[in-house]
Every structure is written in structure tokens, then in C-alpha cells.
Amino acid sequence: MKRLLTSCFGLGWLPLAPGTWGSLPPAVIFTVLCWFGTSSTVILVVMGGLVLTGAVVCVWFAPEVIAATGKPDPREVVADELAGQALTFLVAPLLITSSASNKQTWIVAGLGFLLFRVFDITKPWPIRKLEKLPLGWGVLSDDLLAGLYAAVGLILCARLWVRP
């Protein structure tokens, strides 16, 4: 059961780019919530819940997967990507107004997804250093910082894109 949860119900077991698959649920959920005109408050609560859920699952259950696989950051553990990607979308409701078009929503969702994946894969300073934290904390922390970097990038892009 712990491996099922840390793999986000099997997304981490997909053969190609499991981290990318693990990042998809928050992006899809964010897009669907925006599509149906859900309030910013609800989106913030849902994304915050995903961050918290991914973090708890990663910290509590990843150590068992680490022990079972013998790898310090097993590819199958993607609860960290779930948390990091959701963290990126915590700022998105502040960027999308109720009058945003579906195209604008898709652009914000796609850009947030892309930025998170770039920071998660390239691991600019000091993201890579966080991987050295023990057990589940090392697995999780680098993704949370990548999510924070992506959130800042999303805000900067929105500021450049939407000029007063």
C-alpha cells in the first residue's frame, strides 16, 4: 500500500519519465477546476491539500521504498512531484481572474507544468543540495523548492504577459 501511494497509484511505475507523469495530476486538476469556474479559494484549498498529501506520503512512506529499492531517490516515488507541482499552482489563482478565457487558463496550466518540470529536472542551486537530506525529506525537499521556483517563474511570466 505504501508503494502504491508513493507512486501516486502507479504513475511512478510507468516506464518513461515517471516524474512527469507524477506531475500531471495537479496540472489536470487545476485546469479542470478553472474550466468549471471554481473559486480561487477552492483552488487554493485543493492545491494546498495536494501539497500536504504529497508531502506527508513522501516523508512517511518513501523511507520504506528507499529501503526496498536501495536507491536514495527511487524513480517510482512521485508523491514528491505531486506536492511540488501543486505548490506551483498555489499562486495560479492569483494570476487568473474570473474573466480569464479558457485559452489563458490552458496557458497558465501549461506554463506552470513546464516550469516545474524544467526546475525539477535541471535542479539549479540549491535544489540539488536538498536531495542530500535524509530519507523522505531529501526526496521531497528538492521538489518543493522546484515548485517554489516555478511559482516565482509563473508570477514573473504573468507580470510580463499582462501589462497594465
C-alpha positions as CSV (number, residue, x, y, z in Angstrom):
1,M,0.0,0.0,0.0
2,K,2.9,2.4,0.8
3,R,4.4,1.9,-2.6
4,L,1.1,2.4,-4.3
5,L,0.7,5.7,-2.5
6,T,4.2,7.0,-3.1
7,S,3.9,6.1,-6.8
8,C,0.6,8.1,-7.0
9,F,-1.4,5.0,-7.7
10,G,1.0,3.6,-10.2
11,L,2.1,6.7,-12.2
12,G,5.6,6.2,-10.8
13,W,5.7,2.7,-12.3
14,L,5.2,4.0,-15.9
15,P,8.4,3.2,-17.9
16,L,9.1,6.7,-19.4
17,A,9.5,9.8,-17.3
18,P,7.7,8.8,-14.1
19,G,8.3,12.3,-12.6
20,T,6.5,13.9,-15.5
21,W,3.5,11.5,-15.0
22,G,3.5,12.3,-11.3
23,S,3.4,16.0,-12.0
24,L,0.3,15.7,-14.2
25,P,-2.5,15.3,-11.6
26,P,-2.2,18.8,-10.1
27,A,-2.0,20.3,-13.6
28,V,-5.1,18.5,-14.7
29,I,-7.0,19.2,-11.5
30,F,-6.1,22.8,-11.7
31,T,-7.2,23.1,-15.3
32,V,-10.5,21.3,-14.7
33,L,-11.2,23.5,-11.6
34,C,-10.6,26.6,-13.7
35,W,-12.6,25.3,-16.6
36,F,-15.7,24.9,-14.4
37,G,-15.2,28.4,-12.9
38,T,-14.3,27.2,-9.4
39,S,-13.5,30.0,-7.0
40,S,-9.9,30.9,-6.2
41,T,-10.4,29.9,-2.6
42,V,-11.4,26.4,-3.5
43,I,-8.5,26.1,-6.0
44,L,-6.1,27.2,-3.2
45,V,-7.6,24.7,-0.8
46,V,-7.4,21.8,-3.3
47,M,-3.8,22.6,-4.3
48,G,-2.8,23.1,-0.7
49,G,-4.4,19.7,0.1
50,L,-2.3,18.1,-2.7
51,V,0.9,19.7,-1.4
52,L,0.2,18.4,2.1
53,T,-0.9,15.0,1.0
54,G,2.1,14.5,-1.3
55,A,4.5,15.8,1.4
56,V,3.0,13.5,4.1
57,V,3.0,10.4,1.9
58,C,6.6,11.2,0.8
59,V,8.0,11.8,4.3
60,W,6.2,8.9,5.9
61,F,6.3,6.2,3.2
62,A,9.3,6.9,1.0
63,P,11.8,5.6,3.5
64,E,10.3,2.1,3.1
65,V,10.6,2.4,-0.7
66,I,14.1,3.6,-0.4
67,A,15.0,0.6,1.8
68,A,13.2,-1.8,-0.6
69,T,14.9,-0.4,-3.8
70,G,18.3,0.5,-2.3
71,K,18.1,3.9,-4.1
72,P,18.2,7.2,-2.3
73,D,15.5,8.7,-4.6
74,P,13.6,5.9,-6.3
75,R,12.1,6.8,-9.7
76,E,8.8,5.2,-8.7
77,V,8.3,7.7,-5.8
78,V,6.4,10.6,-7.5
79,A,4.4,11.9,-4.5
80,D,7.2,14.5,-4.3
81,E,6.4,15.7,-7.8
82,L,2.7,15.8,-6.9
83,A,3.5,18.1,-4.0
84,G,5.9,20.3,-5.9
85,Q,3.7,20.7,-8.9
86,A,0.7,21.6,-6.7
87,L,2.9,24.1,-4.9
88,T,3.5,25.8,-8.3
89,F,-0.3,26.1,-8.8
90,L,-0.9,27.6,-5.4
91,V,-0.1,31.0,-6.9
92,A,-2.0,30.5,-10.1
93,P,-5.5,31.5,-8.8
94,L,-3.9,34.9,-8.1
95,L,-2.9,35.2,-11.7
96,I,-6.2,34.1,-13.3
97,T,-9.2,36.3,-12.9
98,S,-12.8,35.2,-13.2
99,S,-12.8,36.7,-16.7
100,A,-9.9,34.7,-17.9
101,S,-10.5,32.8,-21.1
102,N,-10.1,29.1,-21.5
103,K,-7.0,29.8,-23.6
104,Q,-5.5,31.8,-20.8
105,T,-6.2,29.1,-18.3
106,W,-4.5,26.5,-20.6
107,I,-1.5,28.7,-21.0
108,V,-1.1,29.2,-17.2
109,A,-1.5,25.5,-16.6
110,G,0.9,24.5,-19.4
111,L,3.5,27.1,-18.4
112,G,3.2,26.1,-14.7
113,F,3.7,22.5,-15.6
114,L,6.6,23.2,-17.9
115,L,8.4,25.5,-15.5
116,F,8.1,22.9,-12.7
117,R,9.5,20.1,-14.9
118,V,12.4,22.3,-16.0
119,F,13.4,23.2,-12.4
120,D,12.8,19.6,-11.2
121,I,15.0,18.1,-13.9
122,T,17.8,20.7,-14.1
123,K,17.9,21.3,-10.3
124,P,19.5,24.7,-10.2
125,W,21.3,25.8,-7.0
126,P,20.4,25.0,-4.2
127,I,17.8,22.4,-5.3
128,R,20.3,19.6,-5.8
129,K,21.8,20.2,-2.3
130,L,18.4,19.4,-0.7
131,E,18.5,15.9,-2.1
132,K,21.1,15.1,0.5
133,L,18.6,15.5,3.3
134,P,17.8,12.1,5.0
135,L,15.2,9.7,3.6
136,G,11.8,11.1,2.6
137,W,12.9,14.7,3.4
138,G,15.6,14.5,0.7
139,V,13.1,13.1,-1.8
140,L,10.6,15.8,-1.1
141,S,12.5,19.0,-0.4
142,D,14.1,19.4,-3.8
143,D,10.7,19.1,-5.5
144,L,9.2,21.7,-3.1
145,L,11.9,24.1,-3.9
146,A,11.5,23.4,-7.7
147,G,7.8,24.1,-7.2
148,L,8.6,27.4,-5.4
149,Y,11.0,28.4,-8.2
150,A,8.3,27.5,-10.8
151,A,5.7,29.6,-8.9
152,V,8.0,32.6,-9.0
153,G,8.6,32.0,-12.7
154,L,4.9,31.8,-13.3
155,I,4.4,35.1,-11.5
156,L,7.1,36.8,-13.5
157,C,5.8,35.5,-16.8
158,A,2.3,36.7,-15.8
159,R,3.6,40.1,-15.0
160,L,5.4,40.3,-18.3
161,W,2.4,38.9,-20.2
162,V,-0.3,41.0,-18.6
163,R,0.8,44.6,-18.9
164,P,-1.4,47.3,-17.3
